[in-house]
Amino acid sequence: MHDRDRERTRRRLLDAAFVEFAAHGIAGARMERIARIARCSAGLAYNYYGGKDELFDAVQSDVAGATALEFDVLDLPGYAGRLYDLQHQHPELARLATWQRLERRSPVSRTADVEAIRSAQESGLVSSRFPAEQVLQLVLAVASMWAAAPSSSDHGVRRRTVEDAVRRLVEP
């Protein structure tokens, strides 16, 4: 029973931290608010995660696992479309990613994706107009460019635009 209580507390802390970090970023987030939302003490939150940075990392890891989209180097337009859909349905994910880019010096590692793009470029399946690292960043940027836009009936048009832009970017 004790382990389940610990796991429930961890889950409540992660869920509360996700909301707090998406709204306020790392610098603006407060452990006291996170603990209050999670219905535990701030001391317990520090006990579980050490501090804000460690808790942010845990949230990022949790989100990455829960929202993982299959990265298909042979269908980068489809990947971008799925990423756009995910961020359209859950704009807080885009906000969390934005805080990551703004407040952390090192980006989230996507070495395997870069290597897959590089290999596809060497095989002539993906354009080599840009280095693989830049191709990945451009795909992510195009997929995310409307993440902060209000929900509207233009979703289908925007999704097709994302896919078409990425298709034109990566076609050999």
TORPARO-378975 format. One record per residue: residue number from 1; x, y, z of N, C-alpha, C in turn. Coordinates in steps of 0.2 Angstrom, whole numbers, always signed. Example, Ala and Ser with C-alpha at 12.3 -4.5 7.8 and 13.67 -1.06 7.14 Angstrom:
residues 2
@num=1&n.east=+66&n.north=-28&n.up=+39&ca.east=+62&ca.north=-22&ca.up=+39&c.east=+66&c.north=-16&c.up=+39
@num=2&n.east=+64&n.north=-11&n.up=+35&ca.east=+68&ca.north=-5&ca.up=+36&c.east=+64&c.north=+0&c.up=+39
//
This chain:
residues 172
@num=1&n.east=+4&n.north=-6&n.up=+0&ca.east=+0&ca.north=+0&ca.up=+0&c.east=+4&c.north=+6&c.up=+0
@num=2&n.east=+10&n.north=+6&n.up=+4&ca.east=+14&ca.north=+12&ca.up=+4&c.east=+17&c.north=+14&c.up=-2
@num=3&n.east=+19&n.north=+9&n.up=-6&ca.east=+22&ca.north=+10&ca.up=-13&c.east=+17&c.north=+13&c.up=-18
@num=4&n.east=+11&n.north=+11&n.up=-17&ca.east=+5&ca.north=+14&ca.up=-21&c.east=+4&c.north=+21&c.up=-19
@num=5&n.east=+4&n.north=+23&n.up=-13&ca.east=+4&ca.north=+30&ca.up=-11&c.east=+9&c.north=+34&c.up=-13
@num=6&n.east=+15&n.north=+32&n.up=-13&ca.east=+21&ca.north=+35&ca.up=-15&c.east=+20&c.north=+37&c.up=-23
@num=7&n.east=+18&n.north=+31&n.up=-26&ca.east=+17&ca.north=+32&ca.up=-34&c.east=+12&c.north=+37&c.up=-35
@num=8&n.east=+6&n.north=+37&n.up=-32&ca.east=+1&ca.north=+42&ca.up=-33&c.east=+3&c.north=+49&c.up=-31
@num=9&n.east=+7&n.north=+50&n.up=-26&ca.east=+10&ca.north=+56&ca.up=-24&c.east=+15&c.north=+59&c.up=-30
@num=10&n.east=+19&n.north=+54&n.up=-32&ca.east=+23&ca.north=+56&ca.up=-38&c.east=+19&c.north=+58&c.up=-44
@num=11&n.east=+14&n.north=+55&n.up=-45&ca.east=+10&ca.north=+56&ca.up=-51&c.east=+6&c.north=+63&c.up=-50
@num=12&n.east=+4&n.north=+64&n.up=-44&ca.east=+0&ca.north=+71&ca.up=-43&c.east=+6&c.north=+76&c.up=-44
@num=13&n.east=+12&n.north=+75&n.up=-41&ca.east=+17&ca.north=+80&ca.up=-42&c.east=+19&c.north=+82&c.up=-49
@num=14&n.east=+19&n.north=+76&n.up=-53&ca.east=+21&ca.north=+77&ca.up=-60&c.east=+15&c.north=+81&c.up=-64
@num=15&n.east=+9&n.north=+79&n.up=-62&ca.east=+3&ca.north=+82&ca.up=-66&c.east=+3&c.north=+90&c.up=-64
@num=16&n.east=+4&n.north=+91&n.up=-57&ca.east=+4&ca.north=+98&ca.up=-55&c.east=+9&c.north=+102&c.up=-58
@num=17&n.east=+15&n.north=+99&n.up=-58&ca.east=+21&ca.north=+102&ca.up=-61&c.east=+20&c.north=+104&c.up=-68
@num=18&n.east=+17&n.north=+99&n.up=-72&ca.east=+16&ca.north=+100&ca.up=-79&c.east=+12&c.north=+106&c.up=-80
@num=19&n.east=+6&n.north=+107&n.up=-76&ca.east=+2&ca.north=+113&ca.up=-77&c.east=+6&c.north=+119&c.up=-75
@num=20&n.east=+10&n.north=+119&n.up=-70&ca.east=+14&ca.north=+125&ca.up=-67&c.east=+19&c.north=+127&c.up=-72
@num=21&n.east=+23&n.north=+122&n.up=-75&ca.east=+28&ca.north=+124&ca.up=-79&c.east=+26&c.north=+126&c.up=-86
@num=22&n.east=+20&n.north=+123&n.up=-88&ca.east=+17&ca.north=+125&ca.up=-95&c.east=+15&c.north=+133&c.up=-94
@num=23&n.east=+12&n.north=+134&n.up=-89&ca.east=+10&ca.north=+141&ca.up=-88&c.east=+15&c.north=+146&c.up=-86
@num=24&n.east=+20&n.north=+144&n.up=-82&ca.east=+25&ca.north=+149&ca.up=-80&c.east=+32&c.north=+148&c.up=-81
@num=25&n.east=+34&n.north=+143&n.up=-85&ca.east=+41&ca.north=+141&ca.up=-86&c.east=+44&c.north=+139&c.up=-80
@num=26&n.east=+51&n.north=+138&n.up=-81&ca.east=+55&ca.north=+135&ca.up=-75&c.east=+56&c.north=+141&c.up=-70
@num=27&n.east=+58&n.north=+147&n.up=-72&ca.east=+59&ca.north=+152&ca.up=-68&c.east=+53&c.north=+155&c.up=-64
@num=28&n.east=+47&n.north=+155&n.up=-68&ca.east=+41&ca.north=+157&ca.up=-64&c.east=+38&c.north=+152&c.up=-60
@num=29&n.east=+39&n.north=+146&n.up=-61&ca.east=+36&ca.north=+141&ca.up=-57&c.east=+38&c.north=+141&c.up=-50
@num=30&n.east=+33&n.north=+139&n.up=-46&ca.east=+34&ca.north=+139&ca.up=-38&c.east=+33&c.north=+132&c.up=-36
@num=31&n.east=+38&n.north=+130&n.up=-32&ca.east=+37&ca.north=+123&ca.up=-29&c.east=+31&c.north=+123&c.up=-24
@num=32&n.east=+30&n.north=+128&n.up=-21&ca.east=+25&ca.north=+129&ca.up=-16&c.east=+18&c.north=+128&c.up=-19
@num=33&n.east=+17&n.north=+131&n.up=-25&ca.east=+11&ca.north=+130&ca.up=-29&c.east=+10&c.north=+123&c.up=-32
@num=34&n.east=+16&n.north=+120&n.up=-34&ca.east=+15&ca.north=+114&ca.up=-37&c.east=+13&c.north=+109&c.up=-31
@num=35&n.east=+16&n.north=+110&n.up=-25&ca.east=+14&ca.north=+105&ca.up=-19&c.east=+7&c.north=+106&c.up=-17
@num=36&n.east=+5&n.north=+113&n.up=-17&ca.east=-2&ca.north=+114&ca.up=-15&c.east=-7&c.north=+111&c.up=-20
@num=37&n.east=-6&n.north=+111&n.up=-27&ca.east=-10&ca.north=+108&ca.up=-32&c.east=-10&c.north=+101&c.up=-31
@num=38&n.east=-4&n.north=+98&n.up=-29&ca.east=-3&ca.north=+91&ca.up=-29&c.east=-5&c.north=+88&c.up=-22
@num=39&n.east=-8&n.north=+93&n.up=-18&ca.east=-10&ca.north=+91&ca.up=-11&c.east=-5&c.north=+87&c.up=-7
@num=40&n.east=+1&n.north=+91&n.up=-7&ca.east=+7&ca.north=+88&ca.up=-2&c.east=+11&c.north=+94&c.up=+0
@num=41&n.east=+16&n.north=+93&n.up=+4&ca.east=+20&ca.north=+98&ca.up=+7&c.east=+25&c.north=+100&c.up=+2
@num=42&n.east=+28&n.north=+106&n.up=+2&ca.east=+33&ca.north=+108&ca.up=-3&c.east=+39&c.north=+104&c.up=-1
@num=43&n.east=+40&n.north=+102&n.up=+6&ca.east=+46&ca.north=+98&ca.up=+8&c.east=+46&c.north=+91&c.up=+5
@num=44&n.east=+40&n.north=+88&n.up=+4&ca.east=+39&ca.north=+82&ca.up=+1&c.east=+41&c.north=+82&c.up=-7
@num=45&n.east=+39&n.north=+88&n.up=-10&ca.east=+40&ca.north=+89&ca.up=-17&c.east=+48&c.north=+89&c.up=-18
@num=46&n.east=+51&n.north=+93&n.up=-14&ca.east=+59&ca.north=+93&ca.up=-14&c.east=+62&c.north=+86&c.up=-12
@num=47&n.east=+59&n.north=+82&n.up=-8&ca.east=+61&ca.north=+76&ca.up=-6&c.east=+61&c.north=+71&c.up=-12
@num=48&n.east=+55&n.north=+71&n.up=-16&ca.east=+54&ca.north=+67&ca.up=-22&c.east=+59&c.north=+69&c.up=-27
@num=49&n.east=+60&n.north=+75&n.up=-29&ca.east=+63&ca.north=+77&ca.up=-35&c.east=+69&c.north=+82&c.up=-34
@num=50&n.east=+71&n.north=+84&n.up=-28&ca.east=+77&ca.north=+88&ca.up=-27&c.east=+76&c.north=+95&c.up=-28
@num=51&n.east=+72&n.north=+97&n.up=-33&ca.east=+72&ca.north=+104&ca.up=-34&c.east=+68&c.north=+105&c.up=-41
@num=52&n.east=+67&n.north=+112&n.up=-43&ca.east=+63&ca.north=+113&ca.up=-49&c.east=+66&c.north=+110&c.up=-55
@num=53&n.east=+73&n.north=+111&n.up=-56&ca.east=+76&ca.north=+109&ca.up=-62&c.east=+75&c.north=+101&c.up=-63
@num=54&n.east=+76&n.north=+97&n.up=-57&ca.east=+75&ca.north=+90&ca.up=-58&c.east=+67&c.north=+88&c.up=-59
@num=55&n.east=+63&n.north=+92&n.up=-56&ca.east=+56&ca.north=+91&ca.up=-57&c.east=+54&c.north=+93&c.up=-64
@num=56&n.east=+57&n.north=+98&n.up=-67&ca.east=+55&ca.north=+100&ca.up=-74&c.east=+58&c.north=+94&c.up=-79
@num=57&n.east=+64&n.north=+92&n.up=-77&ca.east=+67&ca.north=+86&ca.up=-81&c.east=+62&c.north=+80&c.up=-81
@num=58&n.east=+59&n.north=+79&n.up=-75&ca.east=+55&ca.north=+73&ca.up=-74&c.east=+48&c.north=+74&c.up=-78
@num=59&n.east=+46&n.north=+80&n.up=-78&ca.east=+40&ca.north=+82&ca.up=-82&c.east=+41&c.north=+81&c.up=-89
@num=60&n.east=+47&n.north=+83&n.up=-92&ca.east=+49&ca.north=+83&ca.up=-99&c.east=+49&c.north=+75&c.up=-101
@num=61&n.east=+52&n.north=+71&n.up=-97&ca.east=+53&ca.north=+64&ca.up=-98&c.east=+46&c.north=+61&c.up=-98
@num=62&n.east=+42&n.north=+63&n.up=-93&ca.east=+35&ca.north=+60&ca.up=-93&c.east=+31&c.north=+62&c.up=-99
@num=63&n.east=+31&n.north=+68&n.up=-101&ca.east=+28&ca.north=+70&ca.up=-107&c.east=+30&c.north=+67&c.up=-113
@num=64&n.east=+37&n.north=+66&n.up=-114&ca.east=+40&ca.north=+63&ca.up=-120&c.east=+37&c.north=+56&c.up=-120
@num=65&n.east=+37&n.north=+52&n.up=-115&ca.east=+35&ca.north=+45&ca.up=-115&c.east=+27&c.north=+45&c.up=-116
@num=66&n.east=+23&n.north=+49&n.up=-114&ca.east=+16&ca.north=+49&ca.up=-115&c.east=+14&c.north=+51&c.up=-121
@num=67&n.east=+18&n.north=+56&n.up=-125&ca.east=+15&ca.north=+59&ca.up=-131&c.east=+20&c.north=+57&c.up=-137
@num=68&n.east=+24&n.north=+52&n.up=-136&ca.east=+28&ca.north=+50&ca.up=-141&c.east=+25&c.north=+49&c.up=-148
@num=69&n.east=+27&n.north=+52&n.up=-153&ca.east=+25&ca.north=+51&ca.up=-159&c.east=+30&c.north=+47&c.up=-163
@num=70&n.east=+28&n.north=+42&n.up=-167&ca.east=+33&ca.north=+38&ca.up=-171&c.east=+36&c.north=+43&c.up=-176
@num=71&n.east=+43&n.north=+43&n.up=-176&ca.east=+47&ca.north=+47&ca.up=-180&c.east=+48&c.north=+43&c.up=-186
@num=72&n.east=+46&n.north=+45&n.up=-192&ca.east=+47&ca.north=+41&ca.up=-198&c.east=+50&c.north=+46&c.up=-203
@num=73&n.east=+57&n.north=+44&n.up=-204&ca.east=+61&ca.north=+48&ca.up=-208&c.east=+58&c.north=+48&c.up=-215
@num=74&n.east=+55&n.north=+43&n.up=-217&ca.east=+52&ca.north=+42&ca.up=-224&c.east=+46&c.north=+46&c.up=-225
@num=75&n.east=+43&n.north=+48&n.up=-220&ca.east=+36&ca.north=+52&ca.up=-220&c.east=+37&c.north=+58&c.up=-215
@num=76&n.east=+42&n.north=+62&n.up=-216&ca.east=+42&ca.north=+68&ca.up=-212&c.east=+36&c.north=+73&c.up=-212
@num=77&n.east=+33&n.north=+73&n.up=-218&ca.east=+27&ca.north=+77&ca.up=-219&c.east=+21&c.north=+75&c.up=-214
@num=78&n.east=+21&n.north=+68&n.up=-214&ca.east=+16&ca.north=+65&ca.up=-210&c.east=+17&c.north=+66&c.up=-202
@num=79&n.east=+24&n.north=+65&n.up=-201&ca.east=+26&ca.north=+66&ca.up=-194&c.east=+24&c.north=+73&c.up=-192
@num=80&n.east=+26&n.north=+78&n.up=-196&ca.east=+25&ca.north=+85&ca.up=-194&c.east=+17&c.north=+86&c.up=-193
@num=81&n.east=+13&n.north=+83&n.up=-198&ca.east=+6&ca.north=+84&ca.up=-197&c.east=+3&c.north=+81&c.up=-190
@num=82&n.east=+6&n.north=+75&n.up=-188&ca.east=+4&ca.north=+72&ca.up=-182&c.east=+6&c.north=+77&c.up=-176
@num=83&n.east=+12&n.north=+79&n.up=-177&ca.east=+15&ca.north=+84&ca.up=-171&c.east=+10&c.north=+90&c.up=-171
@num=84&n.east=+8&n.north=+93&n.up=-177&ca.east=+4&ca.north=+99&ca.up=-177&c.east=-3&c.north=+97&c.up=-173
@num=85&n.east=-6&n.north=+91&n.up=-175&ca.east=-12&ca.north=+89&ca.up=-172&c.east=-11&c.north=+88&c.up=-165
@num=86&n.east=-6&n.north=+85&n.up=-162&ca.east=-5&ca.north=+85&ca.up=-155&c.east=-5&c.north=+91&c.up=-152
@num=87&n.east=-1&n.north=+96&n.up=-154&ca.east=+0&ca.north=+103&ca.up=-151&c.east=-7&c.north=+107&c.up=-152
@num=88&n.east=-10&n.north=+105&n.up=-157&ca.east=-17&ca.north=+109&ca.up=-158&c.east=-22&c.north=+106&c.up=-153
@num=89&n.east=-22&n.north=+100&n.up=-151&ca.east=-26&ca.north=+97&ca.up=-146&c.east=-24&c.north=+99&c.up=-139
@num=90&n.east=-17&n.north=+99&n.up=-138&ca.east=-14&ca.north=+100&ca.up=-132&c.east=-9&c.north=+106&c.up=-132
@num=91&n.east=-12&n.north=+112&n.up=-132&ca.east=-7&ca.north=+118&ca.up=-133&c.east=-2&c.north=+119&c.up=-127
@num=92&n.east=-4&n.north=+116&n.up=-121&ca.east=+1&ca.north=+116&ca.up=-116&c.east=+7&c.north=+112&c.up=-117
@num=93&n.east=+7&n.north=+107&n.up=-122&ca.east=+13&ca.north=+104&ca.up=-124&c.east=+18&c.north=+109&c.up=-128
@num=94&n.east=+15&n.north=+113&n.up=-132&ca.east=+19&ca.north=+117&ca.up=-136&c.east=+22&c.north=+123&c.up=-131
@num=95&n.east=+18&n.north=+125&n.up=-126&ca.east=+20&ca.north=+130&ca.up=-121&c.east=+26&c.north=+127&c.up=-117
@num=96&n.east=+26&n.north=+121&n.up=-115&ca.east=+31&ca.north=+117&ca.up=-111&c.east=+37&c.north=+117&c.up=-116
@num=97&n.east=+37&n.north=+115&n.up=-122&ca.east=+42&ca.north=+115&ca.up=-127&c.east=+45&c.north=+122&c.up=-128
@num=98&n.east=+41&n.north=+127&n.up=-128&ca.east=+44&ca.north=+134&ca.up=-129&c.east=+48&c.north=+136&c.up=-123
@num=99&n.east=+45&n.north=+134&n.up=-117&ca.east=+49&ca.north=+136&ca.up=-111&c.east=+56&c.north=+132&c.up=-111
@num=100&n.east=+56&n.north=+126&n.up=-113&ca.east=+62&ca.north=+122&ca.up=-113&c.east=+67&c.north=+125&c.up=-118
@num=101&n.east=+65&n.north=+128&n.up=-124&ca.east=+69&ca.north=+131&ca.up=-128&c.east=+72&c.north=+138&c.up=-125
@num=102&n.east=+67&n.north=+142&n.up=-122&ca.east=+69&ca.north=+148&ca.up=-119&c.east=+74&c.north=+148&c.up=-113
@num=103&n.east=+72&n.north=+143&n.up=-109&ca.east=+76&ca.north=+143&ca.up=-102&c.east=+81&c.north=+138&c.up=-101
@num=104&n.east=+82&n.north=+134&n.up=-106&ca.east=+87&ca.north=+129&ca.up=-105&c.east=+92&c.north=+130&c.up=-111
@num=105&n.east=+99&n.north=+129&n.up=-109&ca.east=+104&ca.north=+130&ca.up=-114&c.east=+104&c.north=+125&c.up=-119
@num=106&n.east=+104&n.north=+119&n.up=-116&ca.east=+104&ca.north=+113&ca.up=-121&c.east=+98&c.north=+110&c.up=-123
@num=107&n.east=+97&n.north=+109&n.up=-129&ca.east=+90&ca.north=+107&ca.up=-132&c.east=+89&c.north=+99&c.up=-130
@num=108&n.east=+83&n.north=+97&n.up=-131&ca.east=+82&ca.north=+90&ca.up=-130&c.east=+86&c.north=+86&c.up=-135
@num=109&n.east=+89&n.north=+81&n.up=-133&ca.east=+93&ca.north=+77&ca.up=-138&c.east=+88&c.north=+73&c.up=-142
@num=110&n.east=+90&n.north=+74&n.up=-149&ca.east=+86&ca.north=+70&ca.up=-154&c.east=+91&c.north=+67&c.up=-159
@num=111&n.east=+97&n.north=+64&n.up=-156&ca.east=+102&ca.north=+62&ca.up=-160&c.east=+100&c.north=+56&c.up=-165
@num=112&n.east=+96&n.north=+52&n.up=-162&ca.east=+93&ca.north=+46&ca.up=-167&c.east=+89&c.north=+49&c.up=-173
@num=113&n.east=+85&n.north=+54&n.up=-172&ca.east=+81&ca.north=+57&ca.up=-177&c.east=+86&c.north=+60&c.up=-182
@num=114&n.east=+91&n.north=+64&n.up=-180&ca.east=+96&ca.north=+67&ca.up=-184&c.east=+100&c.north=+62&c.up=-188
@num=115&n.east=+102&n.north=+57&n.up=-185&ca.east=+105&ca.north=+52&ca.up=-188&c.east=+101&c.north=+48&c.up=-194
@num=116&n.east=+95&n.north=+47&n.up=-192&ca.east=+90&ca.north=+44&ca.up=-197&c.east=+89&c.north=+49&c.up=-203
@num=117&n.east=+89&n.north=+56&n.up=-202&ca.east=+88&ca.north=+60&ca.up=-207&c.east=+95&c.north=+60&c.up=-211
@num=118&n.east=+100&n.north=+60&n.up=-208&ca.east=+107&ca.north=+60&ca.up=-211&c.east=+108&c.north=+54&c.up=-216
@num=119&n.east=+106&n.north=+48&n.up=-213&ca.east=+106&ca.north=+42&ca.up=-217&c.east=+101&c.north=+43&c.up=-223
@num=120&n.east=+95&n.north=+45&n.up=-222&ca.east=+90&ca.north=+46&ca.up=-228&c.east=+93&c.north=+51&c.up=-233
@num=121&n.east=+97&n.north=+56&n.up=-231&ca.east=+100&ca.north=+61&ca.up=-235&c.east=+105&c.north=+57&c.up=-240
@num=122&n.east=+109&n.north=+53&n.up=-236&ca.east=+115&ca.north=+50&ca.up=-240&c.east=+112&c.north=+45&c.up=-245
@num=123&n.east=+106&n.north=+42&n.up=-243&ca.east=+103&ca.north=+38&ca.up=-248&c.east=+99&c.north=+41&c.up=-254
@num=124&n.east=+98&n.north=+48&n.up=-253&ca.east=+95&ca.north=+52&ca.up=-258&c.east=+87&c.north=+52&c.up=-257
@num=125&n.east=+85&n.north=+50&n.up=-251&ca.east=+78&ca.north=+50&ca.up=-250&c.east=+75&c.north=+56&c.up=-247
@num=126&n.east=+80&n.north=+60&n.up=-244&ca.east=+78&ca.north=+67&ca.up=-241&c.east=+83&c.north=+72&c.up=-244
@num=127&n.east=+81&n.north=+78&n.up=-245&ca.east=+85&ca.north=+83&ca.up=-248&c.east=+91&c.north=+84&c.up=-243
@num=128&n.east=+97&n.north=+85&n.up=-246&ca.east=+103&ca.north=+87&ca.up=-243&c.east=+104&c.north=+95&c.up=-243
@num=129&n.east=+99&n.north=+99&n.up=-245&ca.east=+100&ca.north=+106&ca.up=-246&c.east=+102&c.north=+109&c.up=-239
@num=130&n.east=+100&n.north=+106&n.up=-234&ca.east=+101&ca.north=+108&ca.up=-227&c.east=+104&c.north=+102&c.up=-223
@num=131&n.east=+109&n.north=+104&n.up=-218&ca.east=+111&ca.north=+98&ca.up=-214&c.east=+106&c.north=+95&c.up=-210
@num=132&n.east=+107&n.north=+89&n.up=-208&ca.east=+101&ca.north=+85&ca.up=-205&c.east=+99&c.north=+88&c.up=-199
@num=133&n.east=+103&n.north=+91&n.up=-195&ca.east=+101&ca.north=+95&ca.up=-189&c.east=+96&c.north=+100&c.up=-190
@num=134&n.east=+98&n.north=+104&n.up=-196&ca.east=+93&ca.north=+110&ca.up=-198&c.east=+87&c.north=+107&c.up=-200
@num=135&n.east=+87&n.north=+102&n.up=-204&ca.east=+81&ca.north=+99&ca.up=-207&c.east=+76&c.north=+97&c.up=-201
@num=136&n.east=+79&n.north=+94&n.up=-196&ca.east=+75&ca.north=+92&ca.up=-190&c.east=+72&c.north=+98&c.up=-187
@num=137&n.east=+76&n.north=+103&n.up=-186&ca.east=+73&ca.north=+109&ca.up=-182&c.east=+68&c.north=+113&c.up=-187
@num=138&n.east=+69&n.north=+113&n.up=-193&ca.east=+64&ca.north=+116&ca.up=-198&c.east=+58&c.north=+112&c.up=-198
@num=139&n.east=+58&n.north=+105&n.up=-198&ca.east=+52&ca.north=+101&ca.up=-197&c.east=+48&c.north=+103&c.up=-191
@num=140&n.east=+52&n.north=+103&n.up=-185&ca.east=+49&ca.north=+104&ca.up=-179&c.east=+46&c.north=+112&c.up=-179
@num=141&n.east=+49&n.north=+116&n.up=-181&ca.east=+47&ca.north=+123&ca.up=-181&c.east=+40&c.north=+124&c.up=-186
@num=142&n.east=+40&n.north=+121&n.up=-192&ca.east=+34&ca.north=+121&ca.up=-196&c.east=+29&c.north=+118&c.up=-192
@num=143&n.east=+30&n.north=+112&n.up=-189&ca.east=+24&ca.north=+109&ca.up=-186&c.east=+21&c.north=+113&c.up=-180
@num=144&n.east=+26&n.north=+117&n.up=-177&ca.east=+24&ca.north=+121&ca.up=-171&c.east=+22&c.north=+128&c.up=-172
@num=145&n.east=+22&n.north=+130&n.up=-178&ca.east=+21&ca.north=+137&ca.up=-180&c.east=+14&c.north=+140&c.up=-178
@num=146&n.east=+9&n.north=+136&n.up=-178&ca.east=+3&ca.north=+138&ca.up=-176&c.east=+0&c.north=+136&c.up=-169
@num=147&n.east=+5&n.north=+133&n.up=-165&ca.east=+3&ca.north=+130&ca.up=-159&c.east=+0&c.north=+136&c.up=-154
@num=148&n.east=+2&n.north=+142&n.up=-154&ca.east=-1&ca.north=+147&ca.up=-150&c.east=-7&c.north=+150&c.up=-153
@num=149&n.east=-9&n.north=+148&n.up=-159&ca.east=-15&ca.north=+152&ca.up=-162&c.east=-21&c.north=+149&c.up=-159
@num=150&n.east=-26&n.north=+153&n.up=-159&ca.east=-33&ca.north=+151&ca.up=-156&c.east=-35&c.north=+145&c.up=-160
@num=151&n.east=-39&n.north=+141&n.up=-157&ca.east=-42&ca.north=+135&ca.up=-161&c.east=-47&c.north=+138&c.up=-166
@num=152&n.east=-47&n.north=+135&n.up=-172&ca.east=-52&ca.north=+138&ca.up=-177&c.east=-54&c.north=+133&c.up=-182
@num=153&n.east=-58&n.north=+134&n.up=-186&ca.east=-60&ca.north=+130&ca.up=-191&c.east=-55&c.north=+129&c.up=-197
@num=154&n.east=-50&n.north=+132&n.up=-196&ca.east=-44&ca.north=+132&ca.up=-201&c.east=-39&c.north=+126&c.up=-200
@num=155&n.east=-41&n.north=+122&n.up=-195&ca.east=-36&ca.north=+117&ca.up=-193&c.east=-34&c.north=+112&c.up=-199
@num=156&n.east=-39&n.north=+110&n.up=-203&ca.east=-37&ca.north=+106&ca.up=-208&c.east=-33&c.north=+109&c.up=-214
@num=157&n.east=-34&n.north=+116&n.up=-215&ca.east=-30&ca.north=+119&ca.up=-220&c.east=-23&c.north=+120&c.up=-217
@num=158&n.east=-23&n.north=+122&n.up=-210&ca.east=-16&ca.north=+123&ca.up=-207&c.east=-12&c.north=+116&c.up=-207
@num=159&n.east=-16&n.north=+111&n.up=-206&ca.east=-12&ca.north=+104&ca.up=-206&c.east=-10&c.north=+103&c.up=-213
@num=160&n.east=-14&n.north=+104&n.up=-218&ca.east=-11&ca.north=+102&ca.up=-225&c.east=-6&c.north=+107&c.up=-227
@num=161&n.east=-6&n.north=+113&n.up=-224&ca.east=+0&ca.north=+118&ca.up=-226&c.east=+6&c.north=+115&c.up=-222
@num=162&n.east=+6&n.north=+113&n.up=-216&ca.east=+11&ca.north=+110&ca.up=-213&c.east=+14&c.north=+105&c.up=-217
@num=163&n.east=+10&n.north=+100&n.up=-219&ca.east=+13&ca.north=+94&ca.up=-222&c.east=+16&c.north=+96&c.up=-229
@num=164&n.east=+12&n.north=+101&n.up=-232&ca.east=+15&ca.north=+103&ca.up=-239&c.east=+22&c.north=+106&c.up=-238
@num=165&n.east=+22&n.north=+111&n.up=-233&ca.east=+29&ca.north=+114&ca.up=-232&c.east=+34&c.north=+109&c.up=-231
@num=166&n.east=+33&n.north=+105&n.up=-226&ca.east=+38&ca.north=+100&ca.up=-225&c.east=+40&c.north=+95&c.up=-231
@num=167&n.east=+35&n.north=+93&n.up=-234&ca.east=+36&ca.north=+89&ca.up=-241&c.east=+41&c.north=+93&c.up=-245
@num=168&n.east=+39&n.north=+100&n.up=-246&ca.east=+43&ca.north=+104&ca.up=-251&c.east=+51&c.north=+105&c.up=-248
@num=169&n.east=+51&n.north=+105&n.up=-241&ca.east=+57&ca.north=+106&ca.up=-238&c.east=+62&c.north=+99&c.up=-239
@num=170&n.east=+59&n.north=+93&n.up=-238&ca.east=+63&ca.north=+87&ca.up=-238&c.east=+63&c.north=+84&c.up=-245
@num=171&n.east=+59&n.north=+85&n.up=-250&ca.east=+59&ca.north=+82&ca.up=-256&c.east=+66&c.north=+83&c.up=-259
@num=172&n.east=+69&n.north=+77&n.up=-262&ca.east=+75&ca.north=+77&ca.up=-265&c.east=+75&c.north=+81&c.up=-272
//
